[in-house]
Amino acid sequence: MAGHSLASMPEQVPFLSIDPRDAKPEGFPDSGPSGGPEMTSLAQTVYHQVFELIEDEEWSRNPTGELAVYWRMATGQAAARLINLALALNMLLTKVSVEDRQLLRPKIAALFHGKQMVFEENLVELEVGALLSSHFEVFGLEPLVPSELRFSGEKPRSPDYGIEIPEGIVLIDATVWHWEHLASWHRLKTELGERLFHGVDKRNIQRDILIHLPMKPASNAQDIIGGREMCGRIADSESGEEVLDVGASRPARIAWTSVGSPLSTGWNPASLPHFSEPPIDPALVVKRQSYEAVATRFADGYLHLTTELCLTEKDVQDGLSSLRTALKRKRRQASARPSLPYLIAVHLYSSAATWEEFKPMVEARLWPNAHYRWLSGILAYETYQARLLPPNAGVRVLFPVPNPHADVPVPASLLAAAGGPSQAQKGVETARLRTSSAS
């Protein structure tokens, strides 16, 4: 099951010391120019250059901070994440001048020593810069700062990045949307998946389970939903549903059915369990389009689990408040050149939450507000794909959510360009070129 944590895995050889053939990054082919061994070797070379830039070779021997666990494991998913980070840093460093690399030094250093929030803020800014630099030929840092003031304490405010498109210059900042209650919800969802997996699947049964889970439940919610009593009901009855008080503003609901083997029949969305009564407000149920987890332990036992988020109006307002706070911090950068398109790349910092789920909230509740006419739009940043999938997976990781009421709309050419995939093979080839010349 997807819930096994890196912390529970055995310690392995650190990333710079591992034989590239042993890293086996998750999702990468076993051989070829984009295979695991080639990409691992490439990333190792990039990290040597990064540590030289930030003057911190010691970190690789005694890693600390948010990247330390990945560095020590160095295989599977951890290796994939380290490879993708190396390619992103390399792309960005390759695209800027030698002088401008000094602007990036403290931000890169924060990846290896910064606390969680500092780490995440700097990581998102650097990853977004790498994506932009791979999409747009004309790209620069701090576009509103004159070159003579680049390292001055009196330099003017500026967005993080500037790109040039046929319509002219576009200003882009990067930030993180911290919706803590949503992050807690996703942690609970993961815990429930583990509890149900161990409590139901080991009984050699086949169940398709749907959970409607509210935000901000009590601390014992996982015991109520995933405890022995509930698991027993699911195991002993081929179908059923329960409404459970979990100490939130609305109850949790769970429904289950017995289903045929997915190996022989495939998954039919129509087989998803249904509740006998509709939710209190269907518009506030954030639906997922596929299974979140498929777990198999025994030949005749498996568990399919889909968990959908049930919001209240207050939950929505709290979430939007945290997003407004993130956007407000960036408004002064936009005011310096109000005639230019200005976008903010936003990472929804909440585990497995995706922008596709919450984009309608922004479009329906944020953009009609005249207070945001200064903002041309958001570039929604999906970090899961950017950090864990192979660079040639061809998925979108940065896509526009334009503000139709903006004073300066998003240019048409940017809408087209920003909707494409990430660095993909371009980042890989650039990394090969740079590391080859360095060696």
C-alpha positions in Angstrom: 0.0 0.0 0.0 1.1 3.6 -0.7 1.1 4.5 3.0 4.5 3.1 4.0 6.6 6.0 5.2 10.3 6.5 4.4 11.1 6.6 8.1 10.0 2.9 8.4 12.4 1.8 5.7 15.9 0.4 6.5 18.8 2.8 6.3 20.8 2.6 3.1 23.9 4.1 1.5 23.8 7.9 1.2 22.9 9.4 -2.2 26.4 10.6 -3.2 27.9 7.2 -2.2 25.4 4.8 -3.7 26.2 2.9 -6.9 23.8 4.4 -9.5 22.8 0.9 -10.4 21.5 0.3 -6.9 19.4 3.5 -6.5 16.5 2.2 -8.6 14.5 5.5 -8.5 10.8 4.8 -8.5 9.1 5.2 -11.9 12.4 5.4 -13.9 13.2 2.7 -16.4 16.0 0.3 -15.5 18.2 1.3 -18.4 18.6 3.8 -21.3 19.5 7.5 -21.4 16.7 8.4 -19.1 17.0 5.3 -16.9 17.6 5.1 -13.2 21.4 4.5 -13.3 22.0 7.3 -15.8 19.8 9.8 -14.0 21.3 8.9 -10.6 24.8 9.5 -11.9 23.8 12.8 -13.4 22.2 14.0 -10.2 25.3 13.0 -8.2 27.4 15.2 -10.4 24.9 18.1 -10.1 24.9 17.8 -6.3 28.7 18.0 -6.2 28.5 21.3 -8.1 25.6 22.6 -5.9 27.6 21.9 -2.7 30.6 23.7 -4.2 28.4 26.7 -5.0 27.0 27.0 -1.5 30.3 26.0 0.1 28.9 23.2 2.1 30.5 19.8 1.2 30.0 18.7 4.9 26.2 18.4 4.5 26.5 15.4 2.2 28.4 13.5 4.9 26.2 14.6 7.9 22.8 15.6 6.4 20.2 17.5 8.5 16.9 19.1 7.8 14.0 18.2 5.5 16.1 16.4 2.8 18.2 14.3 5.2 15.9 11.2 5.3 15.8 11.1 1.4 19.6 11.5 1.3 20.2 8.6 3.7 17.7 6.3 2.0 18.8 7.1 -1.6 16.7 4.5 -3.3 13.2 4.2 -4.7 10.9 7.2 -4.1 13.7 9.0 -2.2 16.1 8.7 -5.2 13.4 9.9 -7.6 12.9 13.0 -5.5 16.6 13.8 -5.2 17.0 13.3 -9.0 14.2 15.7 -9.8 15.5 18.3 -7.4 19.0 18.1 -8.9 17.5 18.5 -12.4 15.5 21.5 -11.3 18.5 23.2 -9.6 20.7 22.5 -12.6 18.1 24.0 -15.0 17.8 27.2 -13.0 21.6 27.6 -12.4 22.3 27.0 -16.1 19.8 29.7 -17.2 21.0 32.5 -15.0 24.3 34.4 -15.1 27.3 33.6 -12.9 26.6 36.8 -11.0 23.0 36.0 -10.5 23.8 32.6 -9.1 24.9 34.4 -6.0 21.3 35.6 -5.5 20.3 31.9 -5.5 22.9 30.8 -3.0 21.0 31.5 0.2 17.8 30.0 -1.2 19.6 26.8 -2.2 21.4 26.7 1.1 18.0 26.9 2.9 17.1 23.6 1.2 19.8 21.8 3.3 19.5 23.7 6.6 16.2 25.6 6.7 13.3 24.7 9.0 10.2 23.2 7.4 8.4 26.3 6.3 11.6 28.1 5.2 12.6 24.9 3.3 9.2 24.7 1.6 9.0 28.4 0.6 12.5 28.3 -0.9 12.0 25.0 -2.6 8.8 26.2 -4.3 10.5 29.4 -5.4 13.4 27.5 -6.9 11.3 24.8 -8.5 9.0 27.4 -10.1 12.0 29.2 -11.4 13.3 26.0 -13.0 10.0 25.4 -14.7 9.8 28.9 -16.0 13.4 28.9 -17.3 12.7 25.7 -19.2 9.5 27.0 -20.8 10.7 30.5 -21.8 13.8 31.5 -23.6 14.0 35.0 -22.0 14.0 34.5 -18.3 15.5 36.5 -15.4 15.7 37.0 -11.6 14.3 40.0 -9.9 13.3 41.8 -13.2 12.6 45.2 -11.6 16.0 45.5 -9.9 18.7 47.4 -11.8 21.9 45.5 -12.2 23.9 48.0 -10.2 21.5 47.5 -7.2 21.3 43.7 -7.5 23.3 43.1 -4.3 22.5 46.4 -2.5 20.5 46.7 0.7 18.6 49.5 -1.0 17.4 47.6 -4.0 13.7 48.1 -4.9 11.0 45.4 -4.4 10.6 43.0 -7.3 8.8 39.8 -8.1 11.0 36.7 -8.1 11.0 36.2 -11.9 10.4 37.9 -15.2 9.8 36.2 -18.5 9.4 37.7 -22.0 6.7 36.5 -24.4 5.5 38.0 -27.7 3.2 40.4 -25.9 6.0 41.7 -23.6 7.3 41.1 -20.1 5.4 39.1 -17.5 6.1 39.3 -13.7 5.9 36.2 -11.7 6.2 35.5 -7.9 6.0 32.2 -6.1 4.4 31.4 -2.7 2.8 28.6 -0.6 -0.8 28.3 0.4 -0.7 27.1 3.9 -4.1 25.6 4.7 -3.2 23.7 7.9 -6.7 22.1 8.5 -6.5 20.6 5.0 -3.0 19.3 5.7 -4.2 17.7 8.9 -7.1 16.2 7.0 -4.8 14.5 4.5 -2.6 13.2 7.4 -5.8 11.7 8.9 -6.8 10.2 5.6 -3.5 8.5 5.3 -3.7 7.1 8.8 -7.3 5.8 8.1 -6.1 4.1 5.0 -3.5 2.2 7.0 -5.9 1.3 9.8 -8.5 0.0 7.4 -6.0 -1.8 5.4 -4.7 -3.7 8.3 -8.1 -4.2 9.9 -10.0 -5.4 6.9 -7.7 -6.6 4.2 -6.1 -9.3 6.3 -9.4 -11.0 6.6 -9.2 -12.1 2.9 -12.3 -10.1 1.8 -12.9 -7.8 -1.1 -14.3 -4.4 -0.3 -14.8 -1.1 -2.1 -15.0 1.6 0.5 -16.1 5.3 0.2 -15.6 7.7 3.1 -17.0 11.2 3.5 -14.6 12.7 6.0 -15.1 16.2 7.5 -12.4 18.7 8.4 -11.2 19.2 12.0 -12.5 16.0 13.6 -11.6 14.9 17.1 -8.2 13.3 17.8 -9.7 9.9 18.1 -11.4 10.0 14.7 -9.1 7.3 13.3 -10.1 5.0 16.2 -13.8 5.5 15.5 -13.6 5.0 11.7 -10.8 2.6 11.5 -11.2 0.8 14.8 -11.9 -2.9 15.4 -15.7 -2.5 15.7 -16.0 -0.7 12.3 -13.6 -3.0 10.6 -15.6 -5.9 11.9 -18.8 -4.5 10.4 -17.1 -4.1 7.0 -15.7 -7.6 7.1 -18.9 -9.3 8.3 -21.3 -7.6 5.8 -20.9 -7.5 2.0 -22.4 -4.0 1.9 -23.5 -1.3 4.3 -23.1 2.3 5.5 -22.6 4.1 8.8 -22.9 7.7 10.0 -20.2 8.3 12.6 -19.9 11.2 15.1 -16.2 12.1 15.0 -16.4 15.4 16.9 -16.5 17.6 13.8 -19.1 20.1 12.7 -20.7 17.4 10.6 -20.5 13.6 10.9 -18.3 11.3 8.9 -20.0 8.7 6.7 -18.7 5.4 5.4 -20.2 3.0 2.8 -18.9 -0.3 1.4 -19.7 -3.0 -1.1 -18.2 -6.3 -2.1 -16.6 -6.1 -5.6 -15.1 -8.4 -8.1 -11.4 -8.8 -8.6 -9.9 -5.7 -10.3 -7.3 -8.0 -12.0 -10.1 -9.7 -14.0 -12.8 -7.0 -14.3 -10.9 -3.7 -14.0 -12.3 -0.8 -12.0 -15.7 0.5 -13.0 -16.4 4.0 -11.5 -20.1 3.0 -11.2 -19.1 0.4 -8.6 -18.2 3.1 -6.1 -20.5 2.7 -3.1 -23.4 5.2 -2.7 -25.0 6.7 0.4 -28.7 6.3 0.9 -29.0 10.0 1.7 -27.1 12.8 -0.2 -24.6 14.9 1.7 -25.7 18.0 3.5 -24.4 20.2 0.8 -23.2 18.3 -2.3 -21.4 21.4 -3.6 -19.1 21.3 -0.6 -17.9 17.7 -1.2 -14.6 17.6 -2.9 -14.7 14.5 -5.1 -11.9 12.4 -6.3 -12.1 10.8 -9.8 -10.2 7.6 -9.0 -9.1 5.4 -6.2 -6.7 6.9 -3.7 -5.3 3.5 -2.8 -5.5 0.0 -4.0 -4.0 -2.4 -1.4 -3.4 -6.1 -1.9 -2.0 -8.4 0.8 -3.5 -11.8 0.1 -4.4 -13.6 -3.0 -8.1 -13.4 -2.2 -8.1 -10.2 -0.1 -7.9 -6.6 -1.2 -9.3 -3.2 -0.3 -10.2 -0.2 -2.5 -10.5 3.1 -0.7 -11.8 6.5 -1.8 -12.0 9.3 0.7 -13.8 12.5 -0.2 -13.4 15.8 1.7 -16.6 17.2 3.2 -16.4 21.0 3.8 -18.6 23.4 5.6 -19.0 27.0 4.5 -16.7 28.0 7.4 -14.0 25.6 6.2 -14.1 27.2 2.8 -13.8 30.7 4.3 -10.9 29.6 6.5 -9.1 28.1 3.5 -9.7 31.2 1.4 -8.5 33.4 4.2 -5.1 31.6 4.2 -4.9 31.9 0.5 -5.7 35.6 0.7 -2.9 36.0 3.3 -0.4 34.4 0.9 -1.5 36.6 -2.0 -1.6 39.8 0.1 2.1 39.4 0.9 2.9 39.7 -2.8 0.8 42.7 -3.7 3.5 45.3 -3.2 5.7 43.7 -5.9 2.8 44.1 -8.4 2.3 47.7 -7.5 5.7 48.7 -8.8 4.7 48.1 -12.4 0.9 47.9 -12.5 0.8 48.0 -16.3 2.5 44.6 -16.6 0.8 41.2 -16.2 1.5 39.8 -12.8 1.0 36.2 -11.7 1.7 34.3 -8.5 2.7 30.6 -8.7 1.0 29.0 -5.7 1.8 25.6 -4.2 -1.1 24.2 -2.2 0.9 22.9 0.8 -1.3 20.0 1.9 0.1 16.6 1.1 -1.9 14.9 -1.6 -4.3 17.8 -2.2 -4.4 18.8 -5.9 -5.2 22.1 -7.6 -7.8 20.5 -9.8 -9.9 20.0 -6.7 -9.7 23.6 -5.5 -9.4 25.6 -8.7 -13.2 26.0 -8.8 -13.1 27.6 -5.4 -10.7 30.3 -6.6 -12.7 30.9 -9.8 -16.1 31.1 -8.1 -15.2 32.9 -4.8 -11.9 34.8 -5.3 -11.9 36.2 -8.9 -15.3 38.0 -8.7 -14.0 40.1 -5.8 -12.8 43.5 -7.2 -10.1 43.5 -4.5 -8.1 41.1 -6.7 -8.2 43.0 -10.0 -4.5 43.8 -9.5 -3.7 40.0 -9.9 -3.7 38.7 -13.5 -4.0 35.1 -12.3 -2.5 32.2 -10.4 -0.1 29.6 -11.8 -1.2 26.5 -9.9 1.9 24.4 -9.0 1.5 20.6 -8.5 4.5 19.5 -6.5 3.8 15.8 -6.4 4.3 15.4 -10.1 7.3 17.7 -10.2 9.1 16.0 -7.3 8.3 12.3 -7.7 7.5 11.5 -11.3 10.2 10.9 -13.9 11.1 14.1 -15.9 9.8 12.7 -19.1 6.3 11.7 -17.7 4.7 14.5 -19.7 2.3 15.7 -17.0 1.4 19.3 -16.3 2.9 20.6 -13.1 2.3 24.4 -13.6 -1.0 25.6 -15.2 -2.7 28.9 -15.3 -5.9 29.9 -13.4 -6.5 33.3 -15.0 -8.5 36.1 -13.4 -11.1 37.1 -15.9 -11.7 40.4 -14.1 -8.0 41.4 -13.9 -7.0 45.0 -14.8 -4.2 43.4 -16.9 -5.2 39.9 -18.2 -2.9 37.0 -18.7 -1.5 37.2 -22.2 -2.8 34.5 -24.6 0.7 33.2 -25.5 1.4 32.6 -21.8 -1.9 30.7 -21.3 -0.8 28.4 -24.1 2.8 28.0 -22.9 2.1 27.5 -19.2 -0.3 24.7 -19.8 2.3 22.3 -21.1 4.4 19.7 -19.2 7.3 20.5 -17.0 11.0 20.5 -17.8 10.7 17.0 -19.3 13.6 15.9 -21.5 14.7 19.5 -21.9 15.9 19.6 -18.3 17.6 16.2 -18.6 19.5 17.2 -21.7 20.5 20.5 -20.2 21.8 18.7 -17.1 23.8 16.3 -19.3 25.3 19.2 -21.2 26.3 21.2 -18.2 27.7 18.3 -16.2 29.6 17.0 -19.1 31.3 20.3 -19.7 32.0 20.7 -16.0 33.8 17.3 -16.0 
